[in-house]
Amino acid sequence: MPLDGPGGNWASSDMSAGSIVIKEVKTKDDLKTFLHMPWEIYRGDPYWVPPLLKEYAFLFSSQNPFLHHAQIVPYVATKDGSVVGRMAAIIDQNYIDFHREKTGFFGFFESVNDLEVPRALLDQVKGFLRARGLKTVMGPVNPSTNDECGLLIEGFDTSPCFMMPYNPPYYRELLEGCGLQKAKDLYANFMADDGGFPERLLRISERVIKRVPGLTIRPIDLRKLNEEVMRVKEVYNGAWRDNWGFVPLTDEEMNLMVKKMKPLVVPDLALFAEIGDETVGFALALPDYNFVLKRLNGRLGPLGLLKFLYYARKIEAVRVLLLGVKAEYRKRGIETLLYMDLFRRGQTRGYHWGEMSWILEDNHLMQKGIEALGGRRYKTYRIFQSPL
């Protein structure tokens, strides 16, 4: 990849494994087959949220800045002429350089409930990565930890929140059947509007404000977006760089993310924590736009846009997808203040519950803080790994 060429036939260098045939995606027609497969897997599933096909296809386009330092090589599995699975091999040079690990990834995994299918796909991905000197494979990531990642293993009774993955329960058995083992679990926490915060938390917040002189929390100013983005970058690199799986965003990737997020952001749900002139923390929640996407079936034409505008006003939930404080300012309660302020502001706008995701399983400080606010873990996602 990138894949911008004209339509055509499958590559002649196909690899078969028993009755399973693995084909590398080479053309626009191939990519269309790859992208449309979930509609077959999730047919009739009330919890699945169809992705926007245009945004989905962009990930595989040369215009995607991720591909300026990475490769995505997608494969489709067929059996008796029918498409039965898909998977992509991913090499992110920025991850390799930052972590000094010869690790590759797999992603965009879908499969019918047949162990032969993921075995054949994973063998192809492993072979591709091994031939390029890599030693370990991890996934699923779509296509990195800065995007949708992890396999849902607990919490199948509700739809995923915005920008979180979803899959059938049998996927875990398939991947474990391929010899993949747990690398890390990621938690999603649920918190409902129960009429306010416990009195003790209000007292804690008052103590934090007194204990951290000059601390203020303010919403983002979209009129000064370029300056605000620089502040986000500063916190992002300072607060997350030591986290497991962290990959620094390039300027191109950050600028693209801001461009895509700008029309979706509610300023009251994007907050900076500042001490004097220094930005020490940042939190971002977005309305759960999956409520809208479920009604668009992957397309955002003129009618889809009208649906989007109509249903966006009916969203009742938010997802807190970023919340970080610079290392030297942690354990002072600033994280708690950011969470509380997000939910207070969300309540005034009519949002009744929220998801905080994702949280690393060993980020005990963050998880404990969420539980103190009344949150509870309700979904678990897993990253798998295997030596090559």
C-alpha positions in Angstrom: 0.0 0.0 0.0 -0.8 2.8 -0.9 -3.4 1.6 -3.3 -4.6 4.2 -5.9 -4.4 2.2 -9.1 -7.2 1.2 -11.5 -9.4 -1.8 -11.0 -8.2 -5.2 -12.2 -7.7 -8.8 -11.2 -6.3 -10.4 -8.1 -2.5 -10.6 -8.0 -1.1 -13.7 -9.6 1.2 -14.4 -6.6 -1.7 -15.7 -4.5 -1.0 -18.1 -1.8 -3.3 -21.0 -0.9 -3.6 -22.9 2.4 -5.7 -26.0 1.9 -9.0 -24.9 0.7 -8.4 -21.4 1.8 -6.9 -19.0 -0.8 -5.2 -15.8 0.4 -5.2 -12.9 -2.1 -3.3 -9.7 -1.6 -5.3 -6.6 -2.3 -3.9 -4.9 -5.4 -6.7 -3.0 -7.1 -9.6 -0.7 -6.3 -12.0 -3.6 -6.9 -10.0 -5.7 -4.5 -10.1 -2.9 -1.9 -13.9 -2.6 -2.3 -14.2 -6.3 -1.5 -11.9 -5.9 1.5 -13.9 -2.9 2.8 -17.3 -4.3 2.3 -16.8 -7.6 4.1 -18.0 -6.5 7.5 -21.5 -6.0 6.0 -21.7 -9.8 5.5 -20.2 -10.7 8.9 -22.5 -8.4 10.9 -25.7 -8.8 8.9 -28.5 -8.6 11.5 -26.3 -7.7 14.4 -28.0 -4.9 16.3 -24.9 -3.7 18.0 -22.6 -3.3 15.0 -21.9 0.2 13.8 -21.1 0.5 10.0 -18.0 2.7 9.4 -18.2 5.5 6.8 -16.8 3.8 3.7 -15.1 7.0 2.4 -13.2 7.5 5.7 -12.4 3.7 5.8 -11.0 3.8 2.3 -8.8 6.8 3.2 -6.8 4.7 5.6 -5.4 2.8 2.6 -4.8 5.8 0.4 -1.5 7.5 -0.3 -3.0 10.7 1.2 -3.0 9.1 4.6 0.0 10.5 6.4 0.4 7.3 8.5 1.6 5.7 5.3 4.5 8.1 5.0 6.2 6.1 7.7 4.3 2.8 7.5 3.0 0.0 5.3 -0.4 -1.6 5.2 -0.7 -4.7 3.1 -4.3 -6.1 3.1 -5.3 -9.7 2.3 -8.6 -11.3 1.6 -9.3 -15.0 2.2 -11.7 -16.9 -0.1 -13.0 -20.4 0.1 -14.9 -22.1 -2.7 -15.2 -18.7 -4.4 -16.7 -16.9 -1.4 -14.9 -14.2 0.7 -14.5 -15.7 4.2 -12.0 -13.4 5.9 -9.6 -10.5 5.8 -6.5 -9.3 7.6 -3.7 -6.7 7.0 0.0 -6.8 7.7 1.2 -3.5 9.1 4.7 -2.2 9.6 5.0 1.1 11.4 8.6 2.4 11.3 7.9 5.1 13.9 6.8 2.4 16.4 10.0 0.4 15.6 12.2 3.4 16.0 10.4 4.8 19.2 10.3 1.5 21.0 13.4 -0.1 19.5 11.5 -3.2 19.0 11.2 -5.3 15.8 7.5 -5.5 16.1 4.9 -5.6 13.3 1.2 -5.7 13.5 -2.0 -7.2 12.1 -5.2 -5.4 11.8 -8.6 -5.1 10.1 -9.4 -8.7 11.0 -12.7 -10.2 10.1 -13.6 -13.9 9.6 -16.4 -16.4 9.4 -16.3 -18.9 12.3 -13.8 -21.2 10.8 -10.3 -21.6 12.4 -8.7 -22.4 9.0 -9.4 -18.8 7.9 -7.5 -16.8 10.5 -4.7 -19.4 10.5 -4.2 -18.9 6.8 -4.4 -15.2 7.0 -2.1 -15.0 10.0 0.4 -17.3 8.4 0.5 -14.9 5.4 0.9 -11.8 7.6 3.6 -13.5 9.7 5.5 -14.5 6.6 5.4 -10.9 5.2 6.7 -9.5 8.5 9.3 -12.2 9.1 10.7 -11.6 5.6 11.3 -8.0 6.6 13.3 -8.9 9.7 10.6 -8.4 12.3 10.5 -10.7 15.4 7.0 -10.2 16.9 3.5 -9.6 15.7 0.8 -7.8 17.7 -2.8 -6.8 17.1 -5.4 -6.1 16.1 -4.7 -2.4 15.5 -6.5 -0.5 12.7 -3.9 0.5 11.8 -2.1 1.7 15.0 -2.7 2.3 18.7 -3.6 5.9 17.8 -6.7 4.5 16.0 -9.2 1.8 16.7 -7.4 -1.1 18.4 -8.0 -4.2 20.4 -10.4 -7.2 20.2 -13.6 -7.0 22.2 -13.6 -9.9 24.7 -16.1 -8.7 27.3 -19.2 -6.5 26.9 -21.0 -7.6 23.9 -24.5 -6.5 25.0 -24.2 -2.8 23.8 -22.9 -1.0 20.8 -19.3 0.3 20.9 -18.8 4.0 21.5 -17.4 6.3 18.8 -14.0 5.2 17.4 -14.0 2.0 19.4 -14.0 -1.5 17.8 -16.6 -4.2 17.9 -16.5 -7.9 16.9 -18.4 -11.2 17.4 -17.6 -13.1 20.6 -16.1 -16.1 18.6 -13.2 -13.9 17.4 -11.3 -14.4 20.6 -11.5 -18.2 20.2 -10.2 -17.9 16.7 -7.2 -15.8 17.5 -6.3 -17.9 20.6 -6.7 -21.0 18.3 -4.0 -19.5 16.1 -1.6 -19.5 19.1 -1.8 -15.8 19.8 -1.5 -14.8 23.5 -2.5 -11.7 25.5 -0.2 -8.7 25.3 -2.3 -6.2 27.1 -6.0 -5.5 28.0 -7.6 -2.2 27.5 -10.6 -1.1 29.6 -13.7 0.9 28.8 -15.6 2.4 31.8 -19.2 3.4 32.0 -20.5 6.3 34.1 -24.1 7.4 34.2 -25.6 10.8 35.3 -27.0 10.0 38.7 -27.9 13.6 39.5 -24.5 14.8 40.6 -21.2 13.8 42.2 -20.7 12.5 45.8 -20.2 15.2 48.3 -16.8 13.8 49.2 -15.6 14.3 45.6 -16.7 17.9 45.6 -14.7 18.3 48.8 -11.7 16.7 47.1 -12.0 19.0 44.1 -12.0 22.0 46.4 -8.9 20.7 48.2 -7.1 20.2 44.8 -7.8 23.8 43.8 -6.4 25.0 47.1 -3.4 22.6 46.8 -2.4 23.6 43.3 -2.2 27.4 43.3 -3.1 29.0 40.0 -4.8 26.0 38.5 -7.5 26.8 36.1 -9.5 24.6 33.7 -10.9 26.2 30.5 -12.5 25.0 27.2 -10.7 25.0 23.9 -10.9 28.2 21.8 -11.6 27.1 18.3 -10.9 30.7 17.1 -7.3 30.2 18.0 -7.1 26.6 16.8 -3.4 26.6 15.6 -2.3 27.8 19.1 -4.5 25.3 20.9 -3.2 22.4 18.8 0.4 23.3 19.9 -0.8 23.0 23.5 -2.4 19.6 22.8 0.8 18.4 21.2 2.8 19.5 24.2 0.6 17.6 26.6 0.2 14.6 24.4 3.9 14.0 24.0 4.5 14.7 27.7 1.6 12.7 29.2 1.4 9.6 27.0 5.0 9.0 25.9 5.7 6.5 28.7 2.5 4.5 28.1 2.6 1.0 26.7 2.0 1.0 23.0 2.5 4.8 22.6 3.4 6.0 19.1 4.1 9.7 18.7 2.0 11.4 16.1 3.8 13.3 13.3 2.8 16.9 12.6 1.0 15.7 9.5 -1.0 13.1 11.5 -1.9 15.7 14.2 -3.0 18.2 11.6 -5.2 15.7 9.9 -6.7 14.6 13.2 -7.5 18.2 14.1 -9.1 18.8 10.6 -11.3 15.7 11.0 -12.2 16.4 14.6 -12.9 20.2 14.3 -16.5 19.8 13.1 -17.2 17.1 15.7 -15.8 18.9 18.8 -18.0 20.5 21.3 -15.8 23.2 22.9 -17.2 22.6 26.4 -15.9 19.0 26.1 -12.3 19.8 25.2 -10.6 21.2 28.3 -7.1 22.5 29.2 -5.7 22.4 32.7 -3.3 25.3 33.1 -1.1 26.6 35.9 -0.2 30.2 35.0 1.0 30.2 31.4 1.8 26.4 31.3 -0.6 23.8 30.0 -0.3 20.8 32.3 -3.3 18.7 31.2 -5.8 18.1 28.4 -9.1 16.2 28.2 -11.3 15.6 25.2 -14.7 14.0 25.1 -16.8 13.7 21.9 -20.5 13.0 21.6 -21.1 9.3 20.8 -21.5 9.8 17.0 -22.0 6.0 16.6 -25.6 6.8 17.5 -25.7 8.6 14.1 -23.5 6.3 12.2 -25.7 3.3 12.9 -28.4 5.0 10.8 -26.1 5.9 7.8 -25.1 2.4 6.7 -21.6 3.6 5.7 -22.5 6.5 3.4 -22.7 10.3 4.0 -24.4 11.7 0.9 -26.8 14.6 0.9 -29.5 12.5 2.6 -27.0 11.0 5.0 -25.9 14.6 6.0 -29.4 15.5 6.8 -29.7 12.4 8.9 -26.5 13.2 10.6 -27.6 16.7 11.5 -31.0 15.4 12.7 -29.8 12.5 14.9 -26.7 14.3 16.2 -29.1 16.4 18.3 -30.5 13.3 19.9 -27.1 11.9 21.1 -27.3 11.2 24.9 -23.7 9.9 25.5 -20.1 11.1 25.2 -16.8 9.2 25.0 -13.9 10.6 26.9 -11.1 9.5 24.5 -8.2 11.6 25.7 -7.3 12.7 29.3 -3.7 13.2 30.3 -1.6 15.2 32.7 2.1 15.9 32.4 4.1 13.5 34.5 5.4 16.1 36.9 1.9 17.2 37.8 0.3 13.8 38.4 -1.1 12.6 41.8 -2.3 16.1 42.6 -5.9 15.4 41.6 -5.8 17.3 38.3 -7.1 14.3 36.5 -10.1 14.1 38.8 -10.9 17.8 38.2 -10.8 17.3 34.4 -13.2 14.3 34.6 -15.6 16.1 36.9 -15.6 19.3 34.8 -16.2 17.2 31.6 -19.2 15.5 33.1 -20.6 18.7 34.6 -20.4 20.4 31.3 -21.8 17.3 29.5 -24.8 17.2 31.9 -25.7 20.8 31.1 -25.8 19.9 27.4 -28.1 17.0 27.9 -25.7 14.1 27.9 -26.7 11.4 30.4 -23.9 8.9 30.4 -20.3 8.6 29.2 -17.6 6.1 28.4 -14.0 6.6 29.4 -11.8 4.6 27.1 -9.5 3.2 26.7 -7.5 2.7 29.9 -4.5 0.4 30.1 -5.2 -2.5 32.5 -2.2 -1.6 34.6 -2.9 2.1 34.8 -4.2 1.6 38.3 -4.1 5.3 39.2 -6.4 6.3 36.4 -8.7 3.3 36.9 -9.0 4.0 40.6 -9.8 7.6 39.9 -12.6 6.6 37.5 -14.1 4.2 40.0 -14.0 6.9 42.7 -16.1 9.1 40.4 -18.7 6.3 40.1 -17.5 4.7 36.9 -17.3 1.0 36.4 -15.5 -1.2 33.8 -18.0 -2.6 31.4 -16.0 -3.6 28.3 -12.6 -5.2 27.8 -10.5 -5.2 24.7 -7.4 -7.3 24.2 -4.2 -6.8 22.1 -2.7 -10.2 21.2 0.9 -11.1 20.3 3.1 -13.9 19.0 6.7 -14.4 18.1 7.5 -14.7 14.4 
